[in-house]
Amino acid sequence: MPDHPSDRYIRTAHPARHPRTARPDRPVHPAAWWLWSLSLGTAATRTTNPLLLALLIATSAYVVQASRPHTPSAFVKLAVTVLLVRLVFAVALGSPIPGTHTLVTLPEVPLPHWAQGIRIGGDLTAEALVFALYDGLKLATLLVCVGAANALASPTRLLKTLPGALYETGVAVVVALTFAPHLIADVHRLRAARRLRGRPDRGLRGLLQVGLPVLEGALERSVALAAAMDARGYGRTADLPAALRRTTTALTLGGLLGVCAGTYGLLTAEGGTYGVPVLLAGVAAALAGLWLGGRRSPRTRYRPDTWNARSCLVAASGIAVAALLTAAAATDPAALHPGVVPLVAPVLPLWPAAAVLLGLLPAFLAPAPRAPDEEQPS
């Protein structure tokens, strides 16, 4: 006797509900994304070669599109704006870079004697323009790397990983980061509503008519957020002995001073002997102070993010790019810093370019989330 159609449907759909097949993969830790992106930004500071900088931008963009498709390109637009502004400043205000290849001579504005060193207009040389292009491209690459971290790592998940001593500061930073997108969304919504009603949404009048409701909505949102945070117990602290509080303050301040002194020692030739020990001691003291300070803000974490093998590989790929580019800048500075005076055509160095390609590893380790497969009829 043939089976009932409902029985056949139950047997077909049962394997899809198996917990092993339905369990999603653990996501990459948000701190790993920030380490990866900041490492790429560190690599960008070690070179002015436009080919390597373009490769770093392409690597960041590819990883973002592979892991988080349909991501807004606000930071890319900001990077392009910064690059254009840097070029405009070089054209209008001149550059201290000497040059012999004059492209155009602009009308020069005479300035008083107390403004010596500042020039408006005059000769625009190819050397000055190329130098401004390299400098602006480096800053644009840094902005793209930071934008990649902002797109790949959730601010809320990153806030959950902060130590207890930095939790209140992290809440303020996350609220500040989410404030601007809400304002932009309110402006677009109100302008669309005014256009539907046939009212002007441009010019000074439109700006005033849109700005007041946006400001009112921002104040209402702030008051509602403050009330919600107060109801959930944000800002509460535990009573600790005075000796423990003084120890925490001493360790934190001493650790930060040690980090500053150690960093200064690493950057100067005279402090190369004491820079690393002082820096390590400062980091250890600061971490101990943060750990003790976390006892003042008791809180629990619901389903905390954990470091897994995928997170370690993502962070390691970015750190490897920064380390290899730093080594390349020390061993072959001419390849990573093409000459401007005299002008030299940039050449793509092979093994630094291969090192940058290591940053593509997260695109294969953390692909874009897929929709659940639809059940196929039997």
C-alpha positions in Angstrom: 0.0 0.0 0.0 1.6 3.4 -1.0 2.5 5.8 1.8 0.4 8.7 2.6 1.7 12.0 1.0 2.0 13.6 4.5 4.3 10.7 5.6 6.5 11.1 2.6 6.7 14.9 3.3 7.6 14.3 7.0 10.4 11.9 6.0 11.8 14.3 3.4 11.7 17.3 5.7 13.1 15.6 8.8 16.8 15.7 7.8 16.7 19.4 7.2 15.7 20.0 10.9 18.7 18.0 12.2 20.6 20.1 14.7 23.9 19.4 13.2 22.9 20.6 9.7 20.9 23.6 10.9 23.5 24.9 13.4 25.2 28.0 11.9 28.9 28.5 11.9 30.4 30.7 14.6 31.0 34.2 13.4 34.3 35.9 13.4 35.1 37.8 16.6 34.6 41.6 16.0 38.0 42.4 17.5 39.6 40.1 14.9 38.0 42.2 12.1 39.4 45.4 13.8 42.8 43.9 14.1 42.7 42.8 10.5 41.7 46.3 9.2 44.0 48.3 11.5 46.9 46.0 10.4 46.1 46.9 6.8 46.0 50.5 7.8 49.4 50.1 9.4 50.7 48.6 6.2 49.4 51.6 4.3 51.5 54.0 6.5 54.7 52.1 5.6 54.5 53.0 1.8 53.7 55.8 -0.6 53.7 53.5 -3.6 50.4 54.2 -5.3 50.3 50.6 -6.8 50.6 49.0 -3.3 48.1 51.5 -1.8 45.6 50.7 -4.6 46.2 47.0 -3.9 45.4 47.6 -0.2 42.2 49.4 -1.1 41.1 46.6 -3.5 41.9 44.0 -0.9 39.7 45.7 1.7 36.9 46.3 -0.7 36.9 42.7 -1.9 36.8 41.3 1.6 33.9 43.6 2.5 31.9 42.7 -0.6 32.6 39.0 0.0 31.7 39.0 3.7 29.1 41.8 3.9 27.5 42.5 0.5 25.2 45.5 0.0 27.3 47.5 2.4 27.0 51.4 2.1 30.1 53.0 0.6 30.2 56.1 2.9 33.8 55.7 3.8 34.8 55.2 0.1 33.1 58.5 -0.7 34.8 60.1 2.2 38.2 58.8 1.0 37.7 60.1 -2.5 36.7 63.5 -1.0 39.8 63.6 1.1 42.0 62.8 -1.9 40.4 65.5 -4.0 40.7 68.1 -1.2 44.4 67.2 -0.8 44.9 67.8 -4.5 43.0 71.1 -4.4 45.1 72.4 -1.5 48.2 71.4 -3.4 47.0 73.4 -6.5 45.7 76.4 -4.7 48.2 76.8 -1.8 51.3 75.3 -3.4 53.7 72.8 -2.0 57.1 72.9 -0.3 58.3 70.2 -2.7 60.6 71.8 -5.3 60.1 71.0 -8.9 61.3 71.7 -12.4 58.4 70.5 -14.5 55.9 73.3 -14.5 52.4 72.3 -15.5 50.6 75.6 -15.3 51.2 79.0 -13.7 48.2 80.3 -11.7 47.7 84.0 -10.7 49.5 84.5 -7.4 47.9 86.5 -4.6 50.4 88.8 -2.8 50.5 88.2 1.0 51.9 90.3 3.8 55.4 89.7 5.2 54.0 87.9 8.3 52.6 85.2 6.1 55.9 84.0 4.7 56.0 80.4 3.7 52.4 80.5 2.5 51.7 80.9 -1.2 48.3 81.2 -3.0 48.7 80.5 -6.7 51.9 80.6 -8.6 53.7 77.8 -10.4 52.1 74.3 -10.2 54.8 71.6 -10.8 54.4 68.0 -11.6 56.5 67.0 -8.6 54.3 68.9 -6.1 51.1 67.4 -7.7 52.5 63.8 -7.6 53.6 64.3 -3.9 50.1 65.5 -3.0 48.6 62.5 -4.9 50.7 60.0 -2.9 50.0 61.7 0.4 46.3 61.9 -0.2 46.1 58.3 -1.4 47.8 57.1 1.8 45.2 58.9 3.9 42.4 57.6 1.7 43.6 54.1 2.2 43.5 54.5 5.9 39.9 55.7 5.7 38.9 52.8 3.6 40.5 50.3 6.0 38.6 51.9 8.9 35.4 51.8 6.9 36.0 48.1 6.3 36.3 47.5 10.0 33.1 49.5 10.6 31.3 47.4 8.0 32.5 44.0 9.0 32.4 44.3 12.8 29.1 45.1 14.6 29.6 47.9 17.1 27.2 46.2 19.5 29.1 42.9 19.5 32.4 44.8 19.9 31.0 46.6 22.9 30.2 43.3 24.6 33.9 42.3 24.4 35.2 45.4 26.1 36.6 45.0 29.7 34.3 46.2 32.5 36.4 49.3 33.2 35.8 50.5 29.6 32.2 49.5 29.2 30.7 53.0 30.0 33.2 54.6 27.6 32.3 52.0 25.0 28.6 52.7 25.3 29.2 56.4 24.8 31.3 55.7 21.7 28.7 53.3 20.2 25.9 55.8 20.8 28.0 58.5 19.2 28.7 56.3 16.2 25.1 55.5 15.7 23.9 59.1 16.1 25.0 60.3 12.7 23.3 57.5 10.7 20.0 58.2 12.5 20.3 61.9 11.6 21.0 61.1 7.9 18.0 58.8 7.8 15.7 61.4 9.4 16.9 64.0 6.9 16.1 61.7 3.9 12.7 60.7 5.4 11.7 64.3 6.0 12.8 65.5 2.7 10.9 62.8 0.9 7.8 63.6 2.9 8.1 67.3 1.9 8.5 66.4 -1.7 5.4 64.2 -1.6 3.4 67.2 -0.1 4.7 69.5 -2.9 6.8 71.6 -0.5 10.4 72.8 -1.1 13.1 70.7 0.4 16.2 72.6 -0.9 17.7 76.0 -0.1 17.7 77.9 3.1 14.0 77.6 3.7 13.9 73.9 3.1 16.9 73.5 5.4 15.2 75.3 8.2 12.0 73.4 7.7 13.8 70.0 7.8 16.4 70.9 10.4 14.0 71.7 13.2 12.1 68.3 13.1 15.4 66.5 12.8 16.7 68.3 15.9 13.5 67.6 17.8 13.6 63.9 16.8 17.2 63.7 18.0 16.4 65.1 21.4 13.4 62.8 21.8 15.6 59.8 20.8 18.3 60.9 23.3 15.8 61.2 26.2 14.2 57.8 25.4 17.7 56.2 25.2 18.7 57.7 28.5 15.5 56.5 30.2 16.0 53.0 28.7 19.6 52.8 29.9 18.6 54.0 33.4 15.9 51.4 33.6 18.4 48.7 32.6 20.9 49.7 35.3 23.6 51.3 33.1 26.1 53.3 35.2 25.8 51.3 38.4 29.0 50.6 40.3 29.9 48.3 43.1 31.4 49.4 46.4 35.1 48.6 46.6 37.7 49.3 49.3 39.6 52.6 49.0 43.0 50.8 48.8 41.8 48.8 45.7 40.6 51.9 44.0 43.9 53.7 44.6 45.8 50.6 43.3 43.6 50.5 40.2 44.3 54.2 39.5 48.0 53.9 40.1 48.3 50.8 37.8 46.2 52.4 35.0 48.0 55.8 35.0 51.4 54.2 35.5 50.8 51.8 32.7 49.7 54.5 30.3 52.8 56.6 31.1 54.9 53.5 30.6 53.3 52.9 27.2 54.0 56.5 26.2 57.6 56.4 27.4 58.2 53.0 25.7 56.8 54.2 22.4 58.9 57.3 22.6 61.9 55.1 23.2 61.2 53.0 20.2 60.8 56.1 17.9 64.1 57.6 19.0 67.6 56.3 18.4 68.7 57.0 22.0 65.9 55.1 23.6 66.3 51.8 21.7 67.6 50.0 24.7 64.9 50.8 27.2 61.9 51.2 24.8 60.8 47.6 24.6 61.0 46.7 28.3 59.3 49.9 29.4 56.6 49.4 26.7 55.9 45.8 27.9 55.8 46.8 31.5 53.4 49.7 30.7 51.1 47.4 28.8 51.1 44.8 31.6 50.4 47.5 34.3 47.6 49.0 32.1 46.0 45.6 31.6 46.1 44.9 35.3 44.5 48.2 36.1 41.7 47.6 33.6 41.1 44.1 35.1 40.9 45.6 38.6 38.7 48.5 37.3 36.3 46.0 35.8 35.3 44.9 39.3 33.5 48.3 39.8 31.0 47.6 37.1 29.4 44.2 37.6 27.6 42.9 34.6 26.9 39.7 32.7 27.3 38.8 29.1 24.6 37.0 27.2 26.2 34.5 24.7 29.6 36.2 24.6 31.7 36.0 21.4 34.6 33.6 21.6 37.8 33.5 19.7 37.9 30.5 17.4 40.3 29.3 14.8 38.6 31.4 12.1 39.1 34.6 14.2 42.7 33.8 14.8 43.4 33.3 11.1 41.6 36.6 10.2 43.6 38.6 12.7 46.9 36.8 11.7 46.4 37.5 8.0 46.2 41.3 8.7 49.1 41.2 11.2 51.2 39.3 8.6 50.5 42.0 6.0 51.6 44.8 8.4 54.7 42.9 9.5 55.8 42.1 5.9 55.3 45.6 4.7 57.2 47.0 7.6 60.1 44.6 6.8 59.9 45.6 3.2 60.1 49.3 4.0 63.3 48.7 6.0 65.0 46.4 3.5 63.9 48.1 0.2 62.7 51.7 0.9 63.1 52.8 -2.7 60.5 50.3 -3.9 57.9 51.3 -1.3 58.7 55.1 -1.5 59.1 56.0 -5.2 61.0 59.2 -5.7 59.3 62.5 -6.4 62.3 64.8 -6.9 63.3 63.7 -9.5 60.2 62.0 -10.7 60.4 58.2 -10.9 57.7 56.0 -12.2 56.4 53.7 -9.4 57.1 50.0 -9.9 55.1 47.2 -8.2 57.4 45.2 -6.0 56.6 41.5 -6.2 57.0 40.1 -2.7 55.4 43.2 -0.9 52.5 42.8 -3.4 52.2 39.1 -2.6 52.2 40.0 1.1 49.3 42.4 0.6 47.4 39.6 -1.1 47.5 37.7 2.2 44.8 40.1 3.4 42.4 38.4 1.1 42.2 35.3 3.4 39.2 36.5 5.4 37.1 36.6 2.1 37.4 32.8 2.0 37.3 32.2 5.8 34.2 34.3 6.5 32.0 34.3 3.3 28.7 36.1 3.1 25.9 34.5 5.1 23.6 32.4 2.9 19.9 32.0 3.1 18.7 28.6 4.2 18.2 26.1 1.3 14.7 25.6 0.2 13.2 22.1 0.6 13.1 20.3 -2.7 10.0 18.2 -3.3 10.6 14.5 -3.6 
